[in-house]
Amino acid sequence: MARANDWSSKLMTLINGGNQSAAIAQIKVAPTLKDLQALQTIMTISKMKGRYPRVDAAITENLALLSAPRLHRSP
């Protein structure tokens, strides 16, 4: 049975609480690309996209980093 991952909802709590620095730190260590995409979707649906430009920039940067193919993988 798959367990529900509520990473994006926890991040939304940080963002809504005004703790942008902690949210950006968590975005930089996002577990998966899917989780980061879910966060971006939630931000868009809740009309928070654009309200926090630093958070939006961090999401965009890390989506690009996680989407890119890896040039080197450690053994």
Secondary structure, DSSP 8 states (H G I E B T S, - for coil): ------HHHHHHHHHHTT-HHHHHHHHHT-S-HHHHHHHHHHHHHTT-TTTSHHHHHHHHHHHHHHHS--S----
